[in-house]
Amino acid sequence: MAAKASTKETTVAEKLDALYALQKIDSQIDKIRTVRGELPLEVQDLEDEIEGLDTRIKKMQEEAKELDLEVSDRKGAMKDAEIAIQKFKEQQNNVRNNREFESLGKEIEYQELEIKLHDKRIKEAKIKISSKKEILDEAKERLEMRREDLKVKQGELNEIVGETQKEEQTLIDASKTAKDAIDERLIAAYDRLRTNAKNGLAVVSVDRDSCGGCFNKIPPQRQLDIDSKKKVIVCEHCGRILVPATVEELV
């Protein structure tokens, strides 16, 4: 791992300048990502919805196949029952007593009940198949629509990313280099402040006697301390690190 260029003690002023320079770089990265707006999230949401619809469609297709198989099996069972009834009726013509006749009659009655039950279950399965087909068609239509939406959104995102990717990567590299030159303790505080701040500002300059982050007034004596850059001073209201306004900011 490369050592730092100098072993000289870094002054507070140098630390503050380095933090503010880092903030400017990170703010530029934030600006680029703001241009993309909600597109990355919209793309992710569409991808998740498409995946969910695809899974749902496959599940319904499997359920429809199972119902088709059930209908086929029950139709086969009905044919078997009809054959059995025919066989029992033929046997009734050759019985030796009433007891055998009645026994065969009960078998016939049982098979007839089985036929009715299978017929009922077939009708129920066909209703389910019809309902699933309707839902399946709607899901497929929605899936195609969402795929078209994703294609459009992905195209928009790719265009924006293509325009800004090189610049963003350059800034990301610059941010990393800047962080490597700053004390880890300060970077930890900086990252924490950036995470908690809505606008990503952890280091702000004094603007018109006010904090550049929350815009609360800063007492004159505190402004003098900030201008001297002899110690790290944070805003009493929002906790951001305060630095004096630079020459270009005053112009």
GUKE-63903 format. One record per residue: x, y, z of N, C-alpha, C, CB in turn; residue number from 0. Coordinates in pm, whole numbers, m for minus. Glycine has a CB too. Example, Ala and Ser with C-alpha at 12.3 -4.5 7.8 and 13.67 -1.06 7.14 Angstrom:
2
<rec <1319,m569,780>,<1230,m450,780>,<1320,m330,780>,<1131,m447,905>,0>
<rec <1285,m225,708>,<1367,m106,714>,<1290,3,787>,<1408,m60,572>,1>
# end
This chain:
251
<rec <86,m119,0>,<0,0,0>,<90,125,0>,<m97,0,124>,0>
<rec <56,219,m86>,<139,340,m102>,<131,428,21>,<96,420,m226>,1>
<rec <246,483,63>,<248,573,178>,<207,711,134>,<387,577,245>,2>
<rec <163,795,229>,<123,932,196>,<247,1012,157>,<49,998,314>,3>
<rec <227,1108,70>,<338,1182,10>,<424,1252,114>,<285,1283,m89>,4>
<rec <363,1300,223>,<439,1378,321>,<405,1334,461>,<412,1528,305>,5>
<rec <507,1336,548>,<485,1301,688>,<456,1425,772>,<606,1226,745>,6>
<rec <459,1543,709>,<435,1670,779>,<295,1671,837>,<455,1789,683>,7>
<rec <281,1723,958>,<151,1734,1025>,<59,1824,941>,<166,1791,1170>,8>
<rec <m61,1772,913>,<m157,1850,835>,<m227,1950,927>,<m261,1757,765>,9>
<rec <m232,2074,886>,<m297,2177,967>,<m448,2164,957>,<m252,2319,924>,10>
<rec <m519,2225,1052>,<m666,2223,1048>,<m716,2290,921>,<m725,2294,1173>,11>
<rec <m651,2399,884>,<m691,2472,762>,<m681,2382,640>,<m604,2597,743>,12>
<rec <m572,2305,633>,<m552,2212,520>,<m657,2101,521>,<m410,2150,524>,13>
<rec <m690,2055,640>,<m793,1950,653>,<m928,2002,606>,<m803,1902,800>,14>
<rec <m961,2124,647>,<m1088,2184,607>,<m1094,2208,456>,<m1111,2316,682>,15>
<rec <m981,2256,400>,<m974,2278,255>,<m993,2145,180>,<m839,2343,215>,16>
<rec <m929,2040,231>,<m939,1908,168>,<m1082,1854,175>,<m841,1808,234>,17>
<rec <m1147,1873,291>,<m1286,1828,308>,<m1380,1903,215>,<m1331,1846,453>,18>
<rec <m1358,2035,203>,<m1446,2116,117>,<m1426,2081,m31>,<m1418,2267,140>,19>
<rec <m1298,2053,m67>,<m1270,2011,m205>,<m1339,1878,m235>,<m1117,1999,m228>,20>
<rec <m1335,1786,m136>,<m1403,1656,m150>,<m1553,1676,m164>,<m1373,1566,m28>,21>
<rec <m1609,1767,m84>,<m1752,1795,m91>,<m1792,1844,m230>,<m1792,1899,16>,22>
<rec <m1710,1931,m289>,<m1740,1983,m422>,<m1742,1871,m527>,<m1636,2090,m462>,23>
<rec <m1647,1778,m514>,<m1642,1664,m607>,<m1767,1577,m590>,<m1512,1578,m584>,24>
<rec <m1798,1544,m464>,<m1914,1457,m438>,<m2045,1524,m478>,<m1918,1419,m290>,25>
<rec <m2051,1657,m464>,<m2172,1729,m505>,<m2192,1723,m657>,<m2165,1876,m459>,26>
<rec <m2081,1722,m731>,<m2089,1708,m876>,<m2142,1569,m914>,<m1951,1733,m941>,27>
<rec <m2095,1467,m839>,<m2145,1330,m861>,<m2294,1325,m831>,<m2068,1227,m771>,28>
<rec <m2335,1388,m720>,<m2478,1392,m683>,<m2561,1457,m793>,<m2497,1469,m551>,29>
<rec <m2506,1565,m852>,<m2578,1638,m957>,<m2600,1548,m1079>,<m2500,1765,m997>,30>
<rec <m2497,1473,m1116>,<m2508,1381,m1230>,<m2616,1276,m1202>,<m2371,1312,m1259>,31>
<rec <m2616,1222,m1081>,<m2713,1117,m1046>,<m2854,1173,m1033>,<m2672,1050,m915>,32>
<rec <m2864,1302,m998>,<m2995,1367,m991>,<m3056,1380,m1129>,<m2984,1505,m924>,33>
<rec <m2970,1403,m1229>,<m3017,1414,m1368>,<m3088,1286,m1410>,<m2898,1444,m1464>,34>
<rec <m3037,1174,m1361>,<m3101,1046,m1393>,<m3236,1032,m1324>,<m3010,929,m1351>,35>
<rec <m3253,1113,m1219>,<m3380,1114,m1147>,<m3417,977,m1092>,<m3490,1162,m1239>,36>
<rec <m3543,940,m1112>,<m3595,814,m1060>,<m3581,699,m1160>,<m3740,831,m1022>,37>
<rec <m3515,727,m1274>,<m3506,624,m1379>,<m3447,491,m1331>,<m3423,677,m1492>,38>
<rec <m3333,492,m1258>,<m3279,363,m1213>,<m3379,285,m1127>,<m3151,385,m1134>,39>
<rec <m3452,356,m1039>,<m3551,290,m955>,<m3669,240,m1037>,<m3601,386,m846>,40>
<rec <m3711,321,m1136>,<m3822,281,m1223>,<m3785,156,m1302>,<m3860,395,m1318>,41>
<rec <m3661,154,m1352>,<m3613,36,m1427>,<m3612,m86,m1336>,<m3470,62,m1484>,42>
<rec <m3561,m70,m1213>,<m3556,m182,m1119>,<m3696,m232,m1084>,<m3483,m140,m992>,43>
<rec <m3789,m138,m1063>,<m3928,m176,m1031>,<m3991,m254,m1145>,<m4013,m50,m1001>,44>
<rec <m3966,m208,m1269>,<m4020,m278,m1387>,<m3959,m417,m1401>,<m3994,m196,m1515>,45>
<rec <m3830,m428,m1377>,<m3763,m559,m1384>,<m3820,m654,m1279>,<m3611,m543,m1365>,46>
<rec <m3844,m602,m1158>,<m3902,m684,m1051>,<m4044,m728,m1086>,<m3901,m607,m918>,47>
<rec <m4123,m634,m1142>,<m4261,m667,m1179>,<m4264,m772,m1291>,<m4338,m541,m1223>,48>
<rec <m4175,m755,m1389>,<m4167,m851,m1500>,<m4130,m990,m1449>,<m4065,m804,m1606>,49>
<rec <m4034,m993,m1358>,<m3993,m1122,m1299>,<m4109,m1186,m1224>,<m3872,m1102,m1204>,50>
<rec <m4184,m1103,m1148>,<m4299,m1154,m1073>,<m4409,m1205,m1165>,<m4355,m1045,m983>,51>
<rec <m4437,m1130,m1272>,<m4539,m1172,m1368>,<m4499,m1300,m1439>,<m4564,m1062,m1471>,52>
<rec <m4372,m1309,m1475>,<m4322,m1428,m1543>,<m4337,m1552,m1454>,<m4174,m1409,m1583>,53>
<rec <m4303,m1536,m1327>,<m4317,m1646,m1230>,<m4463,m1685,m1214>,<m4257,m1607,m1093>,54>
<rec <m4549,m1583,m1205>,<m4693,m1608,m1188>,<m4752,m1681,m1309>,<m4768,m1474,m1166>,55>
<rec <m4712,m1638,m1428>,<m4761,m1700,m1552>,<m4719,m1847,m1558>,<m4708,m1625,m1676>,56>
<rec <m4594,m1875,m1527>,<m4545,m2013,m1529>,<m4621,m2100,m1429>,<m4395,m2017,m1499>,57>
<rec <m4648,m2043,m1311>,<m4722,m2116,m1207>,<m4864,m2148,m1254>,<m4725,m2036,m1076>,58>
<rec <m4930,m2047,m1315>,<m5067,m2068,m1363>,<m5071,m2169,m1478>,<m5129,m1936,m1409>,59>
<rec <m4969,m2166,m1563>,<m4961,m2262,m1673>,<m4948,m2404,m1620>,<m4844,m2228,m1766>,60>
<rec <m4867,m2420,m1515>,<m4851,m2551,m1452>,<m4982,m2598,m1389>,<m4741,m2548,m1346>,61>
<rec <m5052,m2505,m1322>,<m5181,m2538,m1259>,<m5283,m2576,m1365>,<m5232,m2420,m1175>,62>
<rec <m5283,m2505,m1478>,<m5376,m2536,m1588>,<m5347,m2675,m1645>,<m5367,m2428,m1700>,63>
<rec <m5217,m2709,m1657>,<m5179,m2843,m1707>,<m5228,m2952,m1613>,<m5027,m2852,m1724>,64>
<rec <m5214,m2925,m1482>,<m5260,m3023,m1381>,<m5411,m3042,m1390>,<m5221,m2976,m1238>,65>
<rec <m5483,m2933,m1413>,<m5629,m2942,m1427>,<m5667,m3017,m1555>,<m5691,m2801,m1428>,66>
<rec <m5595,m2992,m1664>,<m5619,m3066,m1790>,<m5596,m3215,m1769>,<m5528,m3013,m1903>,67>
<rec <m5489,m3247,m1695>,<m5458,m3387,m1667>,<m5566,m3450,m1581>,<m5322,m3400,m1597>,68>
<rec <m5618,m3373,m1485>,<m5727,m3422,m1399>,<m5851,m3451,m1482>,<m5760,m3319,m1288>,69>
<rec <m5886,m3362,m1574>,<m6002,m3383,m1662>,<m5983,m3510,m1744>,<m6022,m3261,m1756>,70>
<rec <m5863,m3526,m1800>,<m5833,m3644,m1881>,<m5843,m3772,m1798>,<m5692,m3633,m1943>,71>
<rec <m5786,m3768,m1677>,<m5791,m3887,m1588>,<m5934,m3921,m1549>,<m5707,m3863,m1462>,72>
<rec <m6014,m3819,m1520>,<m6153,m3845,m1478>,<m6237,m3897,m1595>,<m6216,m3716,m1420>,73>
<rec <m6209,m3850,m1715>,<m6280,m3902,m1832>,<m6247,m4050,m1853>,<m6244,m3820,m1960>,74>
<rec <m6120,m4082,m1831>,<m6078,m4223,m1840>,<m6146,m4307,m1734>,<m5926,m4235,m1827>,75>
<rec <m6155,m4252,m1612>,<m6221,m4323,m1502>,<m6370,m4343,m1530>,<m6203,m4247,m1369>,76>
<rec <m6433,m4245,m1596>,<m6575,m4258,m1633>,<m6595,m4371,m1734>,<m6629,m4126,m1692>,77>
<rec <m6502,m4381,m1830>,<m6512,m4489,m1929>,<m6495,m4625,m1862>,<m6406,m4471,m2039>,78>
<rec <m6401,m4630,m1767>,<m6380,m4756,m1693>,<m6505,m4794,m1615>,<m6259,m4743,m1597>,79>
<rec <m6570,m4693,m1556>,<m6693,m4718,m1478>,<m6805,m4765,m1569>,<m6736,m4591,m1402>,80>
<rec <m6815,m4706,m1688>,<m6918,m4748,m1785>,<m6896,m4892,m1830>,<m6917,m4654,m1908>,81>
<rec <m6769,m4929,m1850>,<m6736,m5068,m1887>,<m6773,m5162,m1774>,<m6585,m5082,m1922>,82>
<rec <m6742,m5117,m1650>,<m6774,m5201,m1533>,<m6924,m5220,m1519>,<m6717,m5138,m1403>,83>
<rec <m7002,m5115,m1543>,<m7149,m5123,m1535>,<m7202,m5224,m1637>,<m7214,m4983,m1559>,84>
<rec <m7148,m5214,m1759>,<m7189,m5306,m1865>,<m7159,m5450,m1824>,<m7119,m5271,m1999>,85>
<rec <m7042,m5470,m1763>,<m7003,m5605,m1721>,<m7094,m5658,m1610>,<m6857,m5606,m1673>,86>
<rec <m7124,m5570,m1514>,<m7210,m5613,m1403>,<m7352,m5643,m1452>,<m7215,m5504,m1293>,87>
<rec <m7401,m5566,m1548>,<m7536,m5591,m1604>,<m7542,m5725,m1676>,<m7577,m5478,m1700>,88>
<rec <m7433,m5757,m1744>,<m7427,m5887,m1813>,<m7424,m6001,m1712>,<m7304,m5895,m1906>,89>
<rec <m7352,m5976,m1601>,<m7345,m6079,m1497>,<m7480,m6100,m1428>,<m7240,m6042,m1392>,90>
<rec <m7560,m5991,m1422>,<m7693,m6002,m1361>,<m7783,m6100,m1437>,<m7760,m5865,m1355>,91>
<rec <m7757,m6115,m1567>,<m7839,m6206,m1647>,<m7809,m6352,m1616>,<m7817,m6180,m1795>,92>
<rec <m7697,m6375,m1547>,<m7658,m6514,m1519>,<m7651,m6546,m1370>,<m7524,m6543,m1583>,93>
<rec <m7716,m6465,m1286>,<m7713,m6491,m1141>,<m7799,m6609,m1103>,<m7757,m6368,m1064>,94>
<rec <m7765,m6671,m990>,<m7840,m6788,m945>,<m7944,m6753,m840>,<m7746,m6892,m890>,95>
<rec <m7930,m6634,m778>,<m8028,m6597,m674>,<m8037,m6445,m662>,<m7989,m6659,m537>,96>
<rec <m8135,m6401,m585>,<m8160,m6257,m565>,<m8043,m6187,m495>,<m8288,m6237,m484>,97>
<rec <m7978,m6257,m407>,<m7868,m6198,m332>,<m7754,m6155,m426>,<m7815,m6297,m228>,98>
<rec <m7720,m6241,m521>,<m7615,m6206,m618>,<m7661,m6090,m707>,<m7579,m6329,m706>,99>
<rec <m7791,m6092,m742>,<m7846,m5986,m827>,<m7836,m5849,m756>,<m7994,m6018,m864>,100>
<rec <m7875,m5850,m628>,<m7871,m5727,m550>,<m7727,m5679,m529>,<m7939,m5747,m415>,101>
<rec <m7637,m5772,m509>,<m7496,m5737,m491>,<m7441,m5670,m616>,<m7413,m5863,m457>,102>
<rec <m7475,m5726,m732>,<m7431,m5666,m858>,<m7499,m5531,m880>,<m7461,m5761,m977>,103>
<rec <m7622,m5520,m835>,<m7696,m5394,m846>,<m7629,m5283,m767>,<m7840,m5412,m799>,104>
<rec <m7577,m5319,m648>,<m7507,m5221,m566>,<m7377,m5176,m632>,<m7477,m5279,m426>,105>
<rec <m7309,m5273,m699>,<m7186,m5238,m772>,<m7217,m5141,m886>,<m7118,m5366,m827>,106>
<rec <m7328,m5170,m954>,<m7370,m5082,m1065>,<m7402,m4943,m1011>,<m7494,m5141,m1139>,107>
<rec <m7474,m4939,m898>,<m7512,m4812,m837>,<m7388,m4732,m795>,<m7603,m4837,m715>,108>
<rec <m7290,m4804,m740>,<m7165,m4740,m698>,<m7093,m4679,m817>,<m7074,m4841,m626>,109>
<rec <m7084,m4754,m926>,<m7016,m4704,m1046>,<m7089,m4586,m1107>,<m7003,m4816,m1150>,110>
<rec <m7223,m4589,m1099>,<m7301,m4475,m1149>,<m7275,m4349,m1067>,<m7452,m4509,m1148>,111>
<rec <m7262,m4367,m935>,<m7228,m4254,m847>,<m7088,m4200,m878>,<m7237,m4297,m699>,112>
<rec <m6996,m4293,m907>,<m6860,m4254,m944>,<m6861,m4171,m1072>,<m6770,m4379,m963>,113>
<rec <m6944,m4213,m1170>,<m6955,m4139,m1297>,<m7006,m3998,m1272>,<m7049,m4213,m1395>,114>
<rec <m7109,m3987,m1185>,<m7165,m3855,m1153>,<m7061,m3766,m1083>,<m7290,m3871,m1063>,115>
<rec <m6985,m3828,m991>,<m6883,m3752,m919>,<m6774,m3703,m1014>,<m6822,m3838,m807>,116>
<rec <m6729,m3793,m1103>,<m6626,m3754,m1200>,<m6678,m3644,m1292>,<m6581,m3877,m1284>,117>
<rec <m6803,m3656,m1332>,<m6863,m3556,m1420>,<m6869,m3419,m1350>,<m7006,m3600,m1463>,118>
<rec <m6904,m3421,m1222>,<m6909,m3297,m1143>,<m6770,m3235,m1132>,<m6967,m3324,m1003>,119>
<rec <m6670,m3318,m1100>,<m6533,m3268,m1085>,<m6478,m3217,m1218>,<m6443,m3379,m1030>,120>
<rec <m6515,m3280,m1328>,<m6471,m3235,m1461>,<m6526,m3095,m1490>,<m6517,m3334,m1572>,121>
<rec <m6655,m3075,m1459>,<m6717,m2944,m1481>,<m6650,m2837,m1396>,<m6867,m2951,m1449>,122>
<rec <m6620,m2872,m1269>,<m6552,m2777,m1180>,<m6412,m2743,m1232>,<m6543,m2835,m1037>,123>
<rec <m6341,m2846,m1279>,<m6206,m2825,m1332>,<m6209,m2737,m1457>,<m6139,m2960,m1365>,124>
<rec <m6310,m2758,m1542>,<m6321,m2679,m1666>,<m6349,m2531,m1634>,<m6433,m2736,m1756>,125>
<rec <m6429,m2508,m1528>,<m6456,m2370,m1486>,<m6326,m2305,m1437>,<m6565,m2367,m1373>,126>
<rec <m6247,m2382,m1360>,<m6118,m2332,m1310>,<m6022,m2304,m1426>,<m6055,m2432,m1212>,127>
<rec <m6022,m2394,m1525>,<m5935,m2377,m1642>,<m5972,m2250,m1718>,<m5944,m2500,m1735>,128>
<rec <m6104,m2230,m1734>,<m6152,m2111,m1805>,<m6113,m1983,m1732>,<m6305,m2118,m1823>,129>
<rec <m6129,m1987,m1599>,<m6094,m1871,m1517>,<m5944,m1843,m1523>,<m6138,m1893,m1370>,130>
<rec <m5864,m1950,m1514>,<m5718,m1934,m1519>,<m5673,m1883,m1655>,<m5650,m2067,m1488>,131>
<rec <m5740,m1929,m1760>,<m5705,m1884,m1896>,<m5728,m1734,m1909>,<m5788,m1962,m2002>,132>
<rec <m5839,m1688,m1851>,<m5871,m1545,m1856>,<m5765,m1463,m1780>,<m6011,m1519,m1796>,133>
<rec <m5730,m1510,m1660>,<m5629,m1442,m1578>,<m5493,m1450,m1647>,<m5622,m1505,m1436>,134>
<rec <m5466,m1566,m1707>,<m5339,m1588,m1777>,<m5324,m1493,m1895>,<m5328,m1733,m1824>,135>
<rec <m5430,m1476,m1971>,<m5427,m1385,m2087>,<m5401,m1241,m2042>,<m5561,m1392,m2165>,136>
<rec <m5466,m1202,m1930>,<m5446,m1067,m1876>,<m5301,m1048,m1830>,<m5544,m1040,m1759>,137>
<rec <m5247,m1152,m1763>,<m5110,m1145,m1713>,<m5009,m1137,m1828>,<m5079,m1268,m1624>,138>
<rec <m5035,m1214,m1934>,<m4947,m1211,m2052>,<m4950,m1073,m2119>,<m4988,m1321,m2153>,139>
<rec <m5072,m1017,m2127>,<m5087,m884,m2188>,<m5013,m780,m2105>,<m5237,m846,m2201>,140>
<rec <m5028,m790,m1973>,<m4960,m697,m1883>,<m4808,m714,m1893>,<m5007,m718,m1737>,141>
<rec <m4764,m838,m1905>,<m4621,m867,m1916>,<m4562,m801,m2041>,<m4597,m1019,m1919>,142>
<rec <m4633,m812,m2152>,<m4586,m751,m2276>,<m4579,m598,m2264>,<m4677,m790,m2393>,143>
<rec <m4681,m541,m2199>,<m4683,m396,m2178>,<m4565,m352,m2093>,<m4814,m352,m2112>,144>
<rec <m4539,m428,m1986>,<m4430,m393,m1895>,<m4293,m411,m1964>,<m4437,m480,m1768>,145>
<rec <m4282,m508,m2052>,<m4158,m527,m2127>,<m4133,m409,m2220>,<m4164,m658,m2208>,146>
<rec <m4240,m359,m2279>,<m4229,m240,m2366>,<m4188,m118,m2284>,<m4362,m214,m2439>,147>
<rec <m4252,m104,m2166>,<m4219,8,m2076>,<m4072,1,m2035>,<m4309,7,m1950>,148>
<rec <m4027,m120,m2002>,<m3887,m140,m1961>,<m3792,m103,m2074>,<m3864,m285,m1916>,149>
<rec <m3828,m143,m2195>,<m3743,m113,m2311>,<m3724,38,m2327>,<m3804,m173,m2440>,150>
<rec <m3835,112,m2309>,<m3830,258,m2322>,<m3746,319,m2209>,<m3973,318,m2320>,151>
<rec <m3777,279,m2085>,<m3706,334,m1969>,<m3558,298,m1971>,<m3771,284,m1839>,152>
<rec <m3529,174,m2011>,<m3390,130,m2017>,<m3314,209,m2122>,<m3383,m20,m2047>,153>
<rec <m3382,238,m2233>,<m3321,319,m2339>,<m3290,459,m2291>,<m3414,326,m2461>,154>
<rec <m3386,519,m2216>,<m3365,653,m2161>,<m3248,654,m2063>,<m3492,705,m2091>,155>
<rec <m3245,551,m1977>,<m3138,542,m1876>,<m3002,522,m1942>,<m3167,427,m1777>,156>
<rec <m2997,433,m2041>,<m2870,406,m2111>,<m2818,532,m2180>,<m2889,293,m2214>,157>
<rec <m2911,610,m2233>,<m2871,734,m2302>,<m2809,833,m2204>,<m2992,798,m2372>,158>
<rec <m2876,849,m2089>,<m2825,942,m1987>,<m2693,893,m1930>,<m2928,961,m1874>,159>
<rec <m2687,762,m1900>,<m2564,704,m1845>,<m2450,718,m1945>,<m2586,555,m1807>,160>
<rec <m2481,693,m2073>,<m2380,705,m2177>,<m2321,844,m2185>,<m2437,666,m2310>,161>
<rec <m2406,944,m2163>,<m2362,1083,m2171>,<m2278,1124,m2050>,<m2482,1175,m2184>,162>
<rec <m2303,1062,m1936>,<m2239,1108,m1811>,<m2144,1006,m1749>,<m2345,1142,m1711>,163>
<rec <m2140,885,m1802>,<m2064,778,m1738>,<m1915,811,m1722>,<m2078,651,m1817>,164>
<rec <m1853,863,m1830>,<m1711,894,m1825>,<m1681,1002,m1722>,<m1662,938,m1963>,165>
<rec <m1766,1107,m1724>,<m1748,1217,m1629>,<m1767,1168,m1486>,<m1846,1331,m1660>,166>
<rec <m1871,1086,m1465>,<m1899,1034,m1331>,<m1783,949,m1280>,<m2028,953,m1331>,167>
<rec <m1731,861,m1364>,<m1621,775,m1322>,<m1497,856,m1287>,<m1588,673,m1431>,168>
<rec <m1470,961,m1365>,<m1357,1050,m1337>,<m1374,1115,m1199>,<m1343,1160,m1446>,169>
<rec <m1497,1159,m1170>,<m1526,1222,m1041>,<m1519,1121,m927>,<m1665,1288,m1044>,170>
<rec <m1566,999,m951>,<m1560,895,m848>,<m1414,865,m813>,<m1631,766,m896>,171>
<rec <m1330,856,m916>,<m1186,833,m893>,<m1124,949,m816>,<m1112,812,m1027>,172>
<rec <m1165,1072,m853>,<m1114,1191,m785>,<m1159,1194,m639>,<m1161,1319,m857>,173>
<rec <m1283,1152,m614>,<m1336,1147,m477>,<m1257,1048,m393>,<m1485,1109,m478>,174>
<rec <m1228,932,m451>,<m1151,829,m378>,<m1011,881,m345>,<m1142,699,m462>,175>
<rec <m947,945,m443>,<m813,1000,m422>,<m815,1106,m312>,<m757,1060,m554>,176>
<rec <m917,1191,m316>,<m930,1298,m215>,<m950,1238,m76>,<m1049,1392,m250>,177>
<rec <m1031,1132,m67>,<m1057,1068,63>,<m931,1004,119>,<m1167,962,49>,178>
<rec <m850,945,30>,<m727,879,75>,<m630,976,142>,<m658,811,m42>,179>
<rec <m644,1105,110>,<m553,1206,164>,<m605,1270,293>,<m527,1313,61>,180>
<rec <m725,1226,337>,<m787,1287,456>,<m792,1185,569>,<m930,1338,423>,181>
<rec <m776,1234,690>,<m781,1151,810>,<m909,1066,813>,<m773,1238,936>,182>
<rec <m895,937,845>,<m1009,843,845>,<m1121,887,939>,<m962,705,885>,183>
<rec <m1085,945,1052>,<m1186,991,1149>,<m1273,1100,1088>,<m1118,1043,1279>,184>
<rec <m1208,1193,1016>,<m1283,1301,951>,<m1371,1247,838>,<m1187,1407,897>,185>
<rec <m1318,1150,765>,<m1396,1089,655>,<m1519,1018,710>,<m1308,990,574>,186>
<rec <m1503,950,824>,<m1617,880,886>,<m1726,980,924>,<m1571,800,1011>,187>
<rec <m1685,1094,981>,<m1781,1199,1019>,<m1844,1260,895>,<m1712,1309,1103>,188>
<rec <m1762,1283,794>,<m1809,1339,666>,<m1914,1247,601>,<m1690,1360,568>,189>
<rec <m1882,1117,595>,<m1976,1021,533>,<m2107,1013,611>,<m1911,881,526>,190>
<rec <m2096,1019,744>,<m2216,1013,828>,<m2305,1135,803>,<m2177,1005,977>,191>
<rec <m2243,1252,795>,<m2318,1376,770>,<m2383,1373,632>,<m2224,1499,782>,192>
<rec <m2310,1324,532>,<m2365,1316,396>,<m2485,1221,390>,<m2256,1270,297>,193>
<rec <m2474,1112,459>,<m2583,1013,461>,<m2709,1072,524>,<m2539,887,538>,194>
<rec <m2692,1149,630>,<m2807,1203,704>,<m2865,1329,640>,<m2767,1234,846>,195>
<rec <m2787,1394,554>,<m2834,1519,491>,<m2911,1488,363>,<m2714,1612,461>,196>
<rec <m3027,1550,345>,<m3110,1526,227>,<m3038,1565,97>,<m3241,1602,238>,197>
<rec <m2963,1673,103>,<m2895,1722,m17>,<m2750,1675,m27>,<m2899,1872,m20>,198>
<rec <m2709,1586,65>,<m2575,1529,59>,<m2464,1623,98>,<m2548,1480,m77>,199>
<rec <m2499,1737,159>,<m2398,1835,198>,<m2351,1810,342>,<m2454,1978,184>,200>
<rec <m2222,1781,354>,<m2163,1760,487>,<m2075,1879,524>,<m2081,1630,490>,201>
<rec <m2015,1944,423>,<m1928,2060,444>,<m1986,2177,364>,<m1779,2030,399>,202>
<rec <m2016,2286,433>,<m2077,2401,365>,<m2006,2529,405>,<m2228,2411,399>,203>
<rec <m2011,2626,316>,<m1949,2756,346>,<m2053,2849,407>,<m1889,2819,217>,204>
<rec <m2003,2951,472>,<m2090,3054,530>,<m2142,3140,415>,<m2013,3143,637>,205>
<rec <m2272,3158,409>,<m2333,3235,301>,<m2423,3343,361>,<m2415,3142,205>,206>
<rec <m2385,3468,343>,<m2461,3581,397>,<m2486,3566,547>,<m2594,3594,324>,207>
<rec <m2377,3540,617>,<m2380,3525,764>,<m2463,3406,811>,<m2435,3652,828>,208>
<rec <m2491,3310,721>,<m2574,3194,757>,<m2507,3064,713>,<m2714,3206,693>,209>
<rec <m2548,2956,776>,<m2501,2823,739>,<m2548,2792,597>,<m2552,2714,839>,210>
<rec <m2458,2748,510>,<m2495,2716,372>,<m2576,2589,359>,<m2373,2706,289>,211>
<rec <m2598,2520,472>,<m2678,2397,467>,<m2819,2415,515>,<m2612,2290,547>,212>
<rec <m2833,2472,637>,<m2967,2489,695>,<m3013,2636,695>,<m2968,2435,838>,213>
<rec <m2921,2728,658>,<m2951,2872,644>,<m2984,2943,774>,<m3065,2889,550>,214>
<rec <m2945,2883,886>,<m2961,2951,1015>,<m2846,3051,1034>,<m2966,2848,1132>,215>
<rec <m2877,3162,1099>,<m2777,3268,1121>,<m2662,3220,1211>,<m2845,3392,1185>,216>
<rec <m2542,3267,1179>,<m2423,3232,1257>,<m2374,3358,1328>,<m2311,3171,1166>,217>
<rec <m2356,3354,1459>,<m2309,3472,1534>,<m2175,3523,1480>,<m2295,3437,1684>,218>
<rec <m2153,3655,1486>,<m2030,3717,1434>,<m1901,3654,1488>,<m2030,3864,1466>,219>
<rec <m1896,3631,1621>,<m1774,3573,1680>,<m1745,3435,1624>,<m1788,3566,1833>,220>
<rec <m1853,3358,1604>,<m1837,3222,1549>,<m1787,3229,1404>,<m1972,3143,1556>,221>
<rec <m1832,3333,1332>,<m1787,3352,1194>,<m1638,3380,1190>,<m1864,3465,1127>,222>
<rec <m1591,3459,1287>,<m1448,3489,1295>,<m1366,3361,1319>,<m1420,3591,1407>,223>
<rec <m1420,3274,1406>,<m1354,3145,1434>,<m1351,3058,1308>,<m1427,3070,1548>,224>
<rec <m1460,3063,1233>,<m1467,2985,1108>,<m1365,3038,1009>,<m1608,2991,1047>,225>
<rec <m1358,3171,996>,<m1264,3235,903>,<m1118,3203,937>,<m1285,3387,903>,226>
<rec <m1090,3188,1064>,<m951,3163,1106>,<m905,3021,1071>,<m938,3186,1258>,227>
<rec <m1000,2928,1058>,<m973,2788,1022>,<m868,2723,1114>,<m926,2780,876>,228>
<rec <m880,2758,1245>,<m787,2699,1341>,<m844,2574,1407>,<m752,2802,1447>,229>
<rec <m974,2555,1391>,<m1037,2433,1443>,<m1161,2401,1359>,<m1076,2451,1594>,230>
<rec <m1203,2275,1368>,<m1321,2230,1293>,<m1445,2277,1369>,<m1322,2074,1274>,231>
<rec <m1527,2357,1302>,<m1649,2410,1365>,<m1770,2359,1289>,<m1647,2567,1368>,232>
<rec <m1868,2314,1366>,<m1991,2263,1303>,<m2108,2354,1334>,<m2021,2118,1350>,233>
<rec <m2207,2352,1247>,<m2327,2433,1268>,<m2402,2383,1392>,<m2420,2427,1143>,234>
<rec <m2442,2476,1477>,<m2513,2440,1600>,<m2651,2381,1573>,<m2527,2561,1690>,235>
<rec <m2704,2409,1452>,<m2840,2365,1420>,<m2845,2234,1341>,<m2910,2473,1341>,236>
<rec <m2757,2220,1239>,<m2765,2101,1153>,<m2644,2008,1166>,<m2781,2142,1009>,237>
<rec <m2539,2054,1233>,<m2422,1969,1255>,<m2324,1962,1140>,<m2467,1833,1286>,238>
<rec <m2349,2037,1031>,<m2257,2036,917>,<m2127,2108,952>,<m2323,2101,794>,239>
<rec <m2020,2066,885>,<m1890,2130,904>,<m1890,2262,827>,<m1773,2037,855>,240>
<rec <m1848,2368,894>,<m1854,2502,834>,<m1716,2549,791>,<m1914,2602,933>,241>
<rec <m1710,2609,671>,<m1585,2669,620>,<m1618,2810,571>,<m1521,2582,505>,242>
<rec <m1517,2899,566>,<m1545,3034,515>,<m1572,3031,365>,<m1427,3128,545>,243>
<rec <m1645,3129,317>,<m1674,3139,174>,<m1545,3165,99>,<m1776,3251,144>,244>
<rec <m1526,3100,m15>,<m1406,3121,m97>,<m1423,3248,m181>,<m1379,2997,m190>,245>
<rec <m1314,3293,m241>,<m1318,3415,m320>,<m1418,3404,m434>,<m1179,3446,m376>,246>
<rec <m1417,3288,m506>,<m1508,3274,m621>,<m1654,3274,m579>,<m1477,3146,m698>,247>
<rec <m1681,3229,m455>,<m1818,3228,m406>,<m1866,3368,m370>,<m1829,3137,m284>,248>
<rec <m1771,3455,m333>,<m1807,3590,m294>,<m1831,3680,m416>,<m1698,3650,m207>,249>
<rec <m1775,3641,m532>,<m1787,3722,m652>,<m1928,3713,m709>,<m1684,3679,m757>,250>
# end
